[in-house]
Amino acid sequence: YFNPTHDEFALRKAAYYFPAQILGAFIATFAALGVMASAQKVGYPALPSTNIGAGILGEILGTFLLVYVILNVATVKNLAGNSFFGLAIGMTVTSMAVAIGPVTGGAFNPAVGLIGVFDGGAGASIENVWIYWLGCPLGAALAAAFFRLQNYEEFHTDHRDLKFLAHATHQPGQEKFMSHSNCRARGGKVVEMTETKVEDLTGAADLSGDERGLSASLGLSLLQLPAIAQMRQLAAKAATEFVGTFSLCLTVSLSASTSSIAAIAIGCVLMVLVYAGGHESGAHYNPAVTLTVAVSRRDKIQPLHAIVYVFSQLAGGLVAALISWVLIGKEAAGYAALGENVSIPSALLGELVVTFALCSVVLNTATTKAQANNSYYGLAIGFTVLSGAISTGPISGGAFNPAVGLMSALYGGDAAANCWVYFVGPLLAGLLAGLFFRVCAVEEYTESPSKMQTDTASFCNEMFGTMFLCYTVGTAAGNGSFLAPLSIGSALMVMVYMGGAISGAHYNPAVTLALVIRTYFNPTHD
């Protein structure tokens, strides 16, 4: 509706999609009743309390995130053909079911909300079903509106040049267009701007008629185009960072103290947010990640953008904490806090180790040429936090992110007094990880690295990958968590994704021995 040039989904389809979905819920109810005949009941969403306001707000927020993820991973041109869209959509529901389900019943879908009606449920399950038919559409509408503002170029083909002008490298009197694009003026003429093209924007005489027409059609001077583009792009990035950090911190606050599988919800929601926002802002959602990207250099983020990112992230964390109080109350909300009898040095070390791993995974899976266009970057990033939340969360509080740690400041007492731990530990880790990356990812900085450089990189990567795996075994098994196997397996998985392109990611003398033997039997492999 907002984009007439797209005809992938028309209103005529909605006219039969709606009844088809309701019919599907009706059939499913009786199918489930048949399967559950011995129990003589089926499960369905039901508001667990009398707080209708919290129920509506929770359904709005949960559906907002679900639709936000769907629109970004399944409809954006920049992510066309990706293989992670199903994973991202499904795990959004998993995360929200853990975090918001106890507050609202966890429908996030009006059709799901009808199961109780079709089952013949009584009382509140019937009386409050309207909550799902009010909250879910409102959440979807808000997500669609935000998506339109966030992904401006998806809806304005005649203004798409602004997206690419924003990447321009400023030189005295010149703009160098660093990205290839098709820029369409309102008149329908196409302006081709290639990577190597440099146009002098100081005078209209040096521009083609199409380019002059483009400026006139937008009602802007030639010199205004890049500035407007940069402001719009930065606003979209900041909004993406705010929404992503807000959603992450809200999941932490709602689930950390109420669910035994909170780590799964937190890791999964970070994963889906990375997939949903990576194409727009890089999906940092963490001041430590922003710092490590800046330290790694390579022009991945401008200083002004980094500052705006950090403020957006911290604001997102604080707003999330306040919203969680509305949903479940301040007393029930979770926040990062040191474990019982845990010393400050122990907590700092735990935050440093896991955040270092997180930043290293981000840098290697999401920013390198060697792993460009992979489909696992979000999985690797999210499950690094999942692993750390299980292994180290009971010890340090498991923030690994100053925006998450800042929520503790709202609770006063020891929580507020120790809040600095979640700034010093993660930020120091971000700094060190950025420097460590420059040793390991030598091909990012040198076109033809020496054998000494590549050997050093492989040594450092094998050392850290093995260290993080063994650290996770020691902490996850040591704290007695029933999720320890998941933490350990996740730690190994993310380290393999992180370092596979550097050293092959053995992290195990037995694996190295097996590969030596394999090579011995096949001389053509070295």
C-alpha positions in Angstrom: 0.0 0.0 0.0 2.8 2.4 0.8 4.8 1.4 -2.3 2.7 1.4 -5.4 5.7 0.2 -7.5 5.7 -3.1 -5.6 2.9 -5.5 -6.6 4.2 -8.6 -4.6 1.2 -8.3 -2.3 -2.1 -6.8 -3.3 -5.2 -6.0 -1.3 -7.1 -8.7 -3.3 -4.8 -11.3 -1.7 -5.5 -10.0 1.8 -9.2 -10.5 1.1 -8.7 -14.3 1.0 -5.6 -14.6 3.2 -7.6 -13.4 6.2 -10.4 -16.0 6.0 -7.8 -18.7 5.0 -5.8 -18.0 8.2 -8.9 -18.1 10.4 -10.1 -21.3 8.8 -6.6 -22.8 9.4 -6.9 -21.9 13.1 -10.4 -23.5 13.2 -9.2 -26.8 11.6 -6.1 -26.8 13.7 -8.1 -26.6 16.9 -10.1 -29.7 16.1 -7.0 -31.5 14.8 -5.3 -30.8 18.1 -8.3 -31.9 20.1 -8.2 -35.2 18.2 -4.5 -35.7 19.0 -5.0 -34.6 22.6 -8.1 -36.7 23.2 -6.7 -38.3 26.3 -6.2 -34.9 27.9 -9.5 -33.6 26.6 -8.0 -30.1 26.2 -5.7 -28.1 24.0 -3.4 -25.2 24.8 -4.3 -21.7 23.7 -3.3 -18.1 24.6 -5.0 -16.7 27.6 -4.3 -13.6 29.5 -2.8 -14.8 32.8 -3.7 -11.8 34.9 -6.4 -9.1 35.1 -4.0 -6.5 33.8 -5.6 -5.9 30.4 -3.4 -2.9 29.7 -0.2 -4.9 30.1 -1.7 -7.6 27.9 -2.5 -5.2 25.1 1.0 -3.5 25.3 2.8 -6.8 25.4 1.0 -8.1 22.3 1.7 -4.8 20.6 5.4 -5.1 21.4 5.7 -8.8 20.6 3.9 -8.5 17.3 5.8 -5.3 16.4 9.1 -7.2 16.7 7.8 -10.2 14.7 6.5 -8.1 11.9 9.6 -5.8 12.0 11.8 -8.9 11.5 9.6 -10.3 8.8 9.6 -7.1 6.8 13.4 -6.7 7.0 14.6 -10.3 6.4 11.9 -11.3 3.9 11.0 -8.2 1.9 14.1 -6.0 1.6 16.0 -6.0 -1.7 19.4 -5.8 0.0 18.6 -9.2 1.7 17.0 -10.9 -1.3 17.9 -14.6 -1.6 19.1 -14.9 2.0 18.8 -18.3 3.6 18.2 -17.2 7.2 14.7 -15.6 6.9 12.9 -18.6 8.3 15.3 -19.0 11.2 14.9 -15.3 12.1 11.1 -15.3 11.9 10.7 -18.5 13.9 13.2 -17.6 16.6 11.5 -14.2 17.1 8.4 -16.1 18.2 10.5 -18.3 20.5 12.1 -15.3 22.2 8.8 -13.4 22.6 7.0 -16.5 23.9 9.6 -16.7 26.7 9.8 -13.0 27.5 6.3 -11.7 26.8 4.2 -14.9 26.8 3.8 -15.0 30.6 2.4 -11.5 30.5 -0.1 -11.8 27.6 -0.5 -15.5 26.8 1.8 -15.0 23.8 -0.3 -15.1 20.7 1.3 -12.4 18.5 -1.2 -13.6 15.9 -5.0 -13.0 15.9 -5.5 -16.5 14.4 -3.6 -18.1 17.2 -5.7 -16.1 19.7 -8.9 -17.8 18.3 -7.9 -21.3 19.4 -9.5 -20.8 22.8 -12.7 -19.7 21.2 -12.9 -22.6 18.8 -12.0 -25.0 21.7 -15.0 -23.7 23.7 -12.9 -22.1 26.4 -14.7 -20.2 29.1 -14.2 -17.2 31.3 -11.2 -14.9 30.7 -10.0 -16.9 27.7 -13.1 -15.9 25.8 -13.7 -12.5 27.3 -10.2 -11.3 26.6 -9.7 -12.7 23.1 -10.3 -9.3 21.7 -6.9 -8.3 23.1 -5.2 -10.3 20.4 -7.3 -8.8 17.7 -6.5 -5.3 19.0 -2.8 -5.6 20.1 -1.6 -7.7 17.2 -2.9 -5.4 14.4 -1.6 -2.3 16.2 1.8 -3.9 16.6 1.9 -4.8 12.9 0.8 -1.3 11.8 3.5 0.3 14.0 6.1 -2.1 12.6 5.1 -1.3 9.0 5.2 2.4 9.7 8.6 2.2 11.3 9.9 0.0 8.4 8.9 2.7 6.0 10.9 5.3 7.8 13.8 3.0 8.4 14.1 1.6 4.8 13.3 4.9 3.0 14.9 3.8 -0.3 12.5 0.8 -0.5 9.7 3.2 -1.1 11.2 6.1 -3.0 12.9 4.9 -6.1 13.1 8.4 -7.3 15.0 9.4 -4.2 17.2 6.3 -4.0 20.2 8.3 -5.0 20.2 9.8 -1.5 21.1 6.4 0.0 24.2 6.2 -2.1 25.1 9.9 -2.0 25.4 9.4 1.8 28.3 7.1 1.3 30.2 9.8 -0.6 33.8 10.6 0.5 34.1 14.3 0.9 37.0 16.1 -0.9 37.4 19.8 -1.5 34.9 20.6 -4.3 34.2 16.9 -5.1 32.0 14.0 -4.1 33.2 10.5 -4.8 30.4 8.0 -5.2 31.6 4.8 -3.5 28.6 2.6 -4.4 27.1 1.5 -7.7 23.4 2.4 -8.0 20.7 3.4 -10.3 19.4 6.8 -9.3 16.0 7.7 -10.8 14.8 11.2 -11.2 11.1 12.0 -11.0 11.0 12.2 -14.8 12.0 8.5 -15.1 15.5 9.1 -16.4 18.2 6.9 -15.0 21.5 8.2 -13.8 24.3 5.7 -13.5 26.9 6.4 -10.9 29.7 3.8 -10.7 32.4 3.2 -8.1 35.1 5.0 -10.1 33.0 7.9 -11.1 33.9 11.3 -9.5 31.8 14.3 -10.3 32.6 17.8 -9.4 29.5 19.1 -7.6 30.7 22.7 -7.4 29.3 23.7 -10.8 26.3 22.6 -12.8 28.2 22.8 -16.0 30.2 19.7 -15.1 27.1 17.6 -14.5 24.9 15.8 -17.1 21.4 16.9 -17.8 20.0 14.0 -15.9 22.0 14.9 -12.8 20.9 18.5 -13.0 17.3 17.3 -13.4 17.7 15.1 -10.4 18.7 18.0 -8.2 15.9 20.2 -9.6 13.3 17.4 -9.1 14.2 17.2 -5.5 14.1 20.9 -4.9 17.6 21.0 -3.6 20.9 22.6 -4.6 23.7 20.2 -5.8 25.6 20.7 -2.6 22.6 19.9 -0.4 22.1 16.4 -1.8 24.9 14.7 0.2 24.0 16.5 3.4 20.4 15.6 3.3 21.3 12.0 2.4 23.7 11.7 5.3 21.2 13.1 7.8 18.4 10.8 6.7 20.7 7.8 6.7 22.1 8.6 10.2 18.6 9.0 11.5 17.6 5.6 10.1 20.7 4.0 11.6 20.1 5.6 15.0 16.5 4.4 15.0 17.6 0.9 14.1 20.1 0.9 17.0 17.5 2.2 19.4 14.8 -0.4 18.4 17.3 -3.2 18.4 18.8 -2.4 21.8 15.4 -1.7 23.2 14.1 -5.1 22.1 17.3 -6.9 23.4 17.1 -5.2 26.8 13.4 -5.7 27.1 13.9 -9.4 26.6 16.6 -9.4 29.3 14.4 -7.5 31.7 11.3 -9.6 31.2 12.9 -13.0 31.2 16.1 -12.9 33.2 14.5 -13.4 36.6 11.4 -15.2 35.6 12.5 -18.0 33.2 15.0 -20.8 33.5 15.6 -20.6 29.7 16.1 -16.8 29.6 19.5 -17.3 28.0 17.8 -18.9 25.0 15.4 -16.1 24.6 18.1 -13.5 24.9 20.5 -15.2 22.5 17.8 -15.8 19.9 16.4 -12.2 20.1 19.9 -10.8 19.5 20.3 -13.2 16.5 17.1 -12.1 14.9 17.8 -8.4 15.5 21.2 -8.7 13.9 19.6 -10.3 10.8 16.8 -7.6 10.8 19.0 -4.5 11.3 22.4 -5.5 9.9 21.7 -4.1 6.4 20.7 -0.7 7.8 23.0 0.1 10.8 25.4 -2.9 11.1 23.3 -4.1 14.1 25.7 -3.2 16.9 23.1 -2.8 19.8 26.1 -2.6 22.1 28.5 0.3 22.8 31.3 -2.3 23.2 30.6 -3.6 19.7 30.6 0.0 18.3 33.9 0.6 20.0 35.5 -2.6 18.6 34.4 -1.8 15.1 35.9 1.7 15.4 39.2 0.4 16.8 39.4 -2.1 13.9 39.5 0.9 11.6 38.9 0.1 7.9 36.4 3.0 7.7 33.6 0.8 9.0 32.1 3.6 11.1 32.5 7.3 11.3 33.2 9.0 14.6 29.9 10.9 14.6 28.0 7.8 13.8 29.7 5.9 16.7 28.7 8.6 19.1 25.1 8.6 17.9 25.0 4.8 18.1 26.1 4.8 21.7 23.5 7.3 22.8 20.8 5.4 20.9 21.9 2.2 22.5 21.9 3.5 26.0 18.6 5.2 25.5 17.1 2.0 24.2 18.3 0.1 27.3 16.8 2.7 29.7 13.4 2.8 27.9 13.3 -1.0 27.8 13.7 -1.2 31.6 10.9 1.3 32.2 8.6 -0.5 29.8 9.3 -3.8 31.6 8.1 -2.2 34.8 4.8 -1.4 33.2 4.4 -5.0 32.0 5.5 -7.0 35.0 6.4 -4.5 37.8 9.7 -3.3 39.0 10.1 -6.0 41.6 9.8 -8.8 39.0 11.9 -7.2 36.3 15.4 -8.6 35.7 18.7 -6.8 35.4 22.4 -7.5 35.6 23.7 -8.1 39.1 26.7 -9.9 40.6 26.1 -13.4 41.8 26.1 -14.2 45.5 29.6 -13.9 47.1 31.1 -13.0 43.7 34.0 -10.5 43.9 34.3 -7.5 41.6 37.5 -8.8 39.9 35.7 -12.1 39.1 32.8 -10.3 37.6 35.0 -8.0 35.6 37.0 -10.9 34.2 33.8 -12.8 33.2 32.4 -9.7 31.5 35.8 -9.1 29.7 36.2 -12.7 28.4 32.7 -13.1 27.0 32.5 -9.6 25.6 35.9 -10.1 24.0 34.5 -13.3 22.3 31.4 -11.5 21.2 33.3 -8.6 19.7 35.7 -11.0 17.9 32.8 -12.9 16.5 31.2 -9.7 15.2 34.4 -8.5 13.6 35.2 -11.8 11.9 31.8 -12.9 10.8 30.2 -9.6 9.9 32.9 -7.3 8.7 35.6 -9.2 6.8 36.2 -9.8 3.1 37.0 -13.5 3.8 33.5 -14.1 5.2 31.5 -11.7 3.1 27.9 -12.5 2.3 27.7 -15.5 4.7 24.3 -16.4 6.2 25.5 -17.4 9.7 26.7 -14.1 11.1 23.5 -13.4 13.1 23.5 -17.0 14.4 27.1 -16.7 15.5 26.6 -13.3 17.3 23.4 -14.3 19.0 24.7 -17.6 20.3 27.9 -16.1 21.6 25.7 -14.2 24.1 23.5 -17.3 24.6 26.6 -19.3 25.6 28.0 -16.5 27.8 24.6 -16.0 29.6 24.6 -19.7 30.6 28.3 -19.9 31.5 29.0 -16.5 33.0 25.6 -15.0 33.7 25.2 -16.5 37.2 28.6 -15.1 38.1 28.9 -11.6 36.6 25.3 -10.9 35.9 25.8 -11.6 32.2 25.4 -8.1 30.6 28.3 -8.1 28.1 26.9 -4.8 27.0 26.9 -1.4 28.7 23.4 -0.7 27.5 22.2 -3.9 29.3 24.3 -3.0 32.4 22.9 0.5 32.5 19.5 -0.8 33.4 21.0 -1.8 36.8 21.4 1.8 37.6 17.7 2.3 37.9 17.4 -0.2 40.8 19.6 1.6 43.3 21.6 -0.2 46.1 24.4 -2.6 45.1 23.0 -3.0 41.6 23.5 0.7 40.9 26.8 0.8 42.8 28.2 -2.1 40.7 26.9 -0.8 37.4 30.4 0.4 36.4 31.5 -3.2 36.0 29.3 -3.5 32.9 30.9 -0.5 31.4 34.6 -1.1 32.2 34.6 -4.9 31.5 32.8 -4.8 28.1 34.4 -1.6 26.8 37.9 -2.8 27.7 37.1 -6.1 25.9 35.9 -4.1 22.9 39.1 -2.2 22.8 41.3 -5.3 23.1 39.2 -7.3 20.6 39.7 -4.6 18.0 43.4 -4.7 18.5 43.5 -8.5 18.5 41.5 -8.5 15.3 44.2 -6.5 13.6 46.7 -9.3 14.4 44.4 -12.1 13.3 42.7 -10.7 10.2 45.9 -9.7 8.5 44.3 -9.9 5.0 42.0 -7.0 6.0 45.0 -4.8 6.3 47.6 -6.2 3.9 47.0 -7.4 0.4 49.9 -9.9 0.5 50.7 -10.8 4.1 53.9 -12.6 4.9 54.1 -16.2 6.1 55.1 -14.9 9.5 51.9 -12.8 9.7 49.6 -15.6 8.6 51.3 -18.0 11.0 51.0 -15.6 13.9 47.3 -15.0 13.0 46.6 -18.8 13.0 48.4 -19.2 16.3 46.5 -16.4 18.0 43.2 -17.7 16.6 43.8 -21.3 17.7 44.9 -20.1 21.1 41.8 -17.9 21.7 39.3 -20.3 20.2 40.5 -23.1 22.4 40.7 -20.8 25.4 37.1 -19.7 25.0 35.9 -23.3 24.6 37.7 -24.5 27.7 36.6 -21.4 29.6 33.0 -22.2 28.8 33.4 -25.9 29.9 34.8 -24.7 33.2 32.2 -22.1 33.9 29.0 -23.7 32.5 29.7 -27.1 34.0 31.0 -25.5 37.2 27.8 -23.5 37.9 25.7 -26.6 37.4 23.4 -25.3 34.8 21.2 -27.8 33.0 21.9 -25.8 29.8 25.6 -26.4 30.1 25.8 -28.7 27.0 24.0 -26.0 25.0 26.5 -23.4 26.2 29.5 -25.5 25.4 28.3 -26.5 22.0 27.3 -22.9 21.2 30.8 -21.7 22.2 32.5 -24.2 19.9 30.1 -23.3 17.0 30.7 -19.5 17.3 34.4 -20.0 17.5 34.4 -22.1 14.4 32.5 -19.5 12.6 34.8 -16.8 13.9 38.1 -18.4 13.1 37.5 -20.9 10.3 38.8 -18.5 7.6 41.9 -17.7 9.7 43.3 -21.0 11.0 40.7 -23.7 10.0 39.3 -23.5 13.6 40.6 -26.8 15.0 40.7 -25.9 18.7 41.5 -29.5 19.5 44.7 -31.5 19.2 42.7 -34.5 18.1 41.3 -32.6 15.1 44.7 -31.3 14.2 46.2 -34.8 14.3 43.3 -36.2 12.1 44.0 -33.5 9.5 47.7 -34.2 9.6 47.0 -37.9 8.9 44.5 -37.0 6.2 47.1 -34.8 4.5 49.7 -37.6 4.8 47.5 -40.0 2.8 46.8 -37.3 0.2 49.9 -35.5 -0.9 48.0 -33.2 -3.2 46.6 -31.5 -0.1 48.9 -29.2 1.9 
